[in-house]
Every structure is written in C-alpha cells, then in structure tokens.
Amino acid sequence: MNLKLWASCGAIIASATFAQDASYTQTVPVQGVQMVPVQTAQGIQMMPVAQPVQGTQMQTAEQPQATLMVPVQTAQGVQMMPVAQPVQGTPTQAVPAAQPVEEKKLEPLSPLDAKLSVLRGNSYNFVGNELAAPTVGLRLGLPYMMSFDQFLYVEPTNNKGYVSFKKGLTFYGGLDNSIGSVGLMTIGIASPSFGLGVDIGISKNYRTEKPDGGDEVETTTINVGDDVGLNFAMPIGGLALAISADWLTTGDEETTDEEENDLWRLSGSIGLTNNPSARDFGWSAGLQFLRNTETQELTSGGKTVDITSPNSRIEIDPYFNFAFKVLQNDMARVMLGSNNMFAVQIFDKGDAASDTYKEHMEFGLQIAPNIWADVAITDNWFAFGGLSHNILVFGYETVKYDDDSEESLMQIHSSQTKAQLGLRFQWKMLAVEASLEDVVYEKSFAAAFNGENLFLNMGFFLNF
C-alpha cells in the first residue's frame, strides 16, 4: 500500500472538512462532495474530494470555479492534476451567458440641425412645416415636451407669455387671451413620460331682478370667450400621441325663464406624430372634431319655438401632414412640406335668414403646400422665412330646402400665397425673435415713426 498517497488523501479530506465548517460560519451553502478517479496500488478507485465552496477564498481570479485539483499517481509520484467540474444547472448543457440588450437610440442631429433646433417663439414657422424647429405653441400642444426646457417666454405683440420650471416634475403656466374681453390662464405639469395642461377663461354673470309688485326674474349670462380646454400628450417610442379638447362660448349666452341661447363650440383632436425622432422626414396624422351650436329657444304662452342658425354644424376632419428636407449645408437648410385635410361639414336642419332648409352638407380636400428655410448667419444671429397657400383640390356643397328645391356647388380654388421673414438673436441665456409685417416692405422703416406696428409677431426668451 502506498502510504504517501493515503496520507495525501487524508490531508485533503481533513482540509475539505475544515473548509465546510468555515463555510457554515459565513452562511454559504456547501456544494457537496464529488467522486473522482484516483490511481492507487490496487488500481483506479473512486475517491471523495470536496468541491470548493462559492464565495470562499478557495476561488481566485487565476483559478476559475470550473477547475478542480485532485491527487493522481504518476511516474514521478502523487501529483495534483486539474479535473473539470460539471457546470451548475443542466448536467449536459452549458448555461449560456446573458446577452446585453441593445437600446434603440435616435439618430443624432447634424451640427446645423442641433444649432437650429432650439425652442423658438410663435413668430417662427407660421406655415406649420413638420420639420421646422419646435415652437412654444407646439410644446403646449405636446405638453410632455415642456419637461425638456426651463424658460420664460413673453410675446408682447399678442399679449401672452409662458414659464416652465423644474421642481422634481416640470410645472408650467401662462397668461393669454381668449376671444372677447376674457383672459385665459394655462397651468400644466410635465415629465418625459407624460404631460397635461389645462386652459381656463371664465366670464359669467348672474343677475336677479324683482320688479315692483312682480315676480323675481333671474338671468344668467355666459359671456363670449368663456373657455375651458385640456391638452394631454405622451411619447410612444419615437412617436408622440396628443389628445385635446376645448369648450368655448362664441357669443353672449343669456338664459331666462322665457329665453335660452346656446352659443358654444366644442372642439377636439387626437393625433400621432414622429416629431420627437424626425430628422429628414417628418409627419403627423390624426382626426379633428368640431361641434358648433348657435340656437335660440323662446317660450311664450306655453309654446316653445326653436331657432337654429345656419352655422350650427358638425365637422369631422382627418388630416395628414408631412415635410422633407431638400437642401442643407453647414449654414442653411430648406424643407418642403404639405398640410392636408379632408373636411366634412354636416349642418343642422334649421332656419336661415330668408329660407328654411332640411339638408345642408359640405366636404372637400384641402392641401397647403409650404416651403421653409433656416439660416445660421453666426452663432448669435439666425434668419428664417417661408411661404404657403391653401388649395381646395375639390369642394362640394349641397343644400335641400323645405320646398324640395336644391342647390349644389363644386369648387377648385387656390388662395393667395403668404410669405414671411424673421430674425432671431441669441446671446447666453437671452433670445429675441421677430417676424416682420407687410408694412415694412410697403412703407419701409419710416412707418415706425408714424406709430405703425412693424412686427407681425415678436417673442422674448430667457432660457435657464
């Protein structure tokens, strides 16, 4: 019998026992005992050898966990030889290494696009080109994008302004004007995953009168411009979903026991756009809805008469807008686009000024081709401009009156082209942007000394 071999095996088994005891003190589970073939004087026999415990000092960077050293009889005597361990898990199948998930990243902006695609005022992009830089108005329609910037924006030519700031989430608000003499306040909250904004303009009167010896009369008036609106948006991958609704009083609604007027407009839209990821091709698609009501209800002597204006109608307008880049170098870019809508108007049966009708409908395909250009003159000065007009590709109107007479009209028409130029100056946190009114081209800058407004629109930024 080879005493040296048995002494070596006994030492290994004893050390494995001590290693197991140490592993209990570290609350690491014992991996068990492995049987391996060992050359002895009696031949090859299966001998127990403890596996190294995961997490103990037996594992080093130089000796991977999958390798086990065991004593083997050789011509030179007993030597320690490596034996491969089975992989934990399925005995016959190796556990595949986890592959890192590759995140989709947006294509980076070109140096020129990155310079031009800063937040712009509402004097910019009057044509609605889908590839132009984002404006304050666009951000209000996609309110989650308000979380991208902190700024103060004031538009003195249109008496409006907005502020956006971060306090954990992004909060934004603004002051604007509704129609009539009603002010409009905007408040909202935004994050990179959603945005919600509310517009509120209130103008209501409640009057109570009691004539001498008569009954008390209550009159409620909702004034023109009374307005409540809602805007919601969220990103979906590289796209953005936007939903909006608005209730606007279009005339003074006076309600008494004998008279009730309904003069309001309910509008809404749902749309999808690739604006967040658009580079060389931009688009948006969706559906707009409008319900315009102009009715009067008169009650006298127990009889009620309803009068409906010919403007009372329902509109359903699916749309698809697109734009693509046609020219670009390191200083300027030019984009062509078209804003397209198929509009359907179904009018209420009502009383016109001189005739009564029982059916009235209009529909038509409208497109608005546009051209938009940006120029980076220096790092501080930018110029922009564009032009657009509307084309009624095909329009059809039909009216059927109560006496069964009918009228119909088909139209094809291109409206006159409108053009606009503007300038932007930016320095550090300050930016001023303006587009010029027609009077500049007709009467030159001398019009400024005559008290005439030179600016179609002007905006002032403080960016933080």
C-alpha positions, 0 to 999 in steps of 0.5 A, a space after each residue: 500500500 502506498 502510504 504517501 498517497 493515503 496520507 495525501 488523501 487524508 490531508 485533503 479530506 481533513 482540509 475539505 472538512 475544515 473548509 465546510 465548517 468555515 463555510 457554515 460560519 459565513 452562511 454559504 451553502 456547501 456544494 457537496 462532495 464529488 467522486 473522482 478517479 484516483 490511481 492507487 496500488 490496487 488500481 483506479 478507485 473512486 475517491 471523495 474530494 470536496 468541491 470548493 465552496 462559492 464565495 470562499 477564498 478557495 476561488 481566485 481570479 487565476 483559478 476559475 470555479 470550473 477547475 478542480 485539483 485532485 491527487 493522481 499517481 504518476 511516474 514521478 509520484 502523487 501529483 495534483 492534476 486539474 479535473 473539470 467540474 460539471 457546470 451548475 444547472 443542466 448536467 449536459 448543457 452549458 448555461 449560456 451567458 446573458 446577452 446585453 440588450 441593445 437600446 434603440 437610440 435616435 439618430 443624432 442631429 447634424 451640427 446645423 440641425 442641433 444649432 437650429 433646433 432650439 425652442 423658438 417663439 410663435 413668430 417662427 414657422 407660421 406655415 406649420 412645416 413638420 420639420 421646422 424647429 419646435 415652437 412654444 405653441 407646439 410644446 403646449 400642444 405636446 405638453 410632455 415636451 415642456 419637461 425638456 426646457 426651463 424658460 420664460 417666454 413673453 410675446 408682447 405683440 399678442 399679449 401672452 407669455 409662458 414659464 416652465 420650471 423644474 421642481 422634481 416634475 416640470 410645472 408650467 403656466 401662462 397668461 393669454 387671451 381668449 376671444 372677447 374681453 376674457 383672459 385665459 390662464 394655462 397651468 400644466 405639469 410635465 415629465 418625459 413620460 407624460 404631460 397635461 395642461 389645462 386652459 381656463 377663461 371664465 366670464 359669467 354673470 348672474 343677475 336677479 331682478 324683482 320688479 315692483 309688485 312682480 315676480 323675481 326674474 333671474 338671468 344668467 349670462 355666459 359671456 363670449 370667450 368663456 373657455 375651458 380646454 385640456 391638452 394631454 400628450 405622451 411619447 410612444 417610442 419615437 412617436 408622440 400621441 396628443 389628445 385635446 379638447 376645448 369648450 368655448 362660448 362664441 357669443 353672449 349666452 343669456 338664459 331666462 325663464 322665457 329665453 335660452 341661447 346656446 352659443 358654444 363650440 366644442 372642439 377636439 383632436 387626437 393625433 400621432 406624430 414622429 416629431 420627437 425622432 424626425 430628422 429628414 422626414 417628418 409627419 403627423 396624422 390624426 382626426 379633428 372634431 368640431 361641434 358648433 351650436 348657435 340656437 335660440 329657444 323662446 317660450 311664450 304662452 306655453 309654446 316653445 319655438 326653436 331657432 337654429 342658425 345656419 352655422 350650427 354644424 358638425 365637422 369631422 376632419 382627418 388630416 395628414 401632414 408631412 415635410 422633407 428636407 431638400 437642401 442643407 449645408 453647414 449654414 442653411 437648410 430648406 424643407 418642403 412640406 404639405 398640410 392636408 385635410 379632408 373636411 366634412 361639414 354636416 349642418 343642422 336642419 334649421 332656419 336661415 335668414 330668408 329660407 328654411 332648409 332640411 339638408 345642408 352638407 359640405 366636404 372637400 380636400 384641402 392641401 397647403 403646400 409650404 416651403 421653409 428655410 433656416 439660416 445660421 448667419 453666426 452663432 448669435 444671429 439666425 434668419 428664417 422665412 417661408 411661404 404657403 397657400 391653401 388649395 381646395 383640390 375639390 369642394 362640394 356643397 349641397 343644400 335641400 330646402 323645405 320646398 324640395 328645391 336644391 342647390 349644389 356647388 363644386 369648387 377648385 380654388 387656390 388662395 393667395 400665397 403668404 410669405 414671411 421673414 424673421 430674425 432671431 438673436 441669441 446671446 447666453 441665456 437671452 433670445 429675441 425673435 421677430 417676424 416682420 409685417 407687410 408694412 415694412 416692405 410697403 412703407 419701409 422703416 419710416 412707418 415706425 415713426 408714424 406709430 405703425 406696428 412693424 412686427 407681425 409677431 415678436 417673442 422674448 426668451 430667457 432660457 435657464 
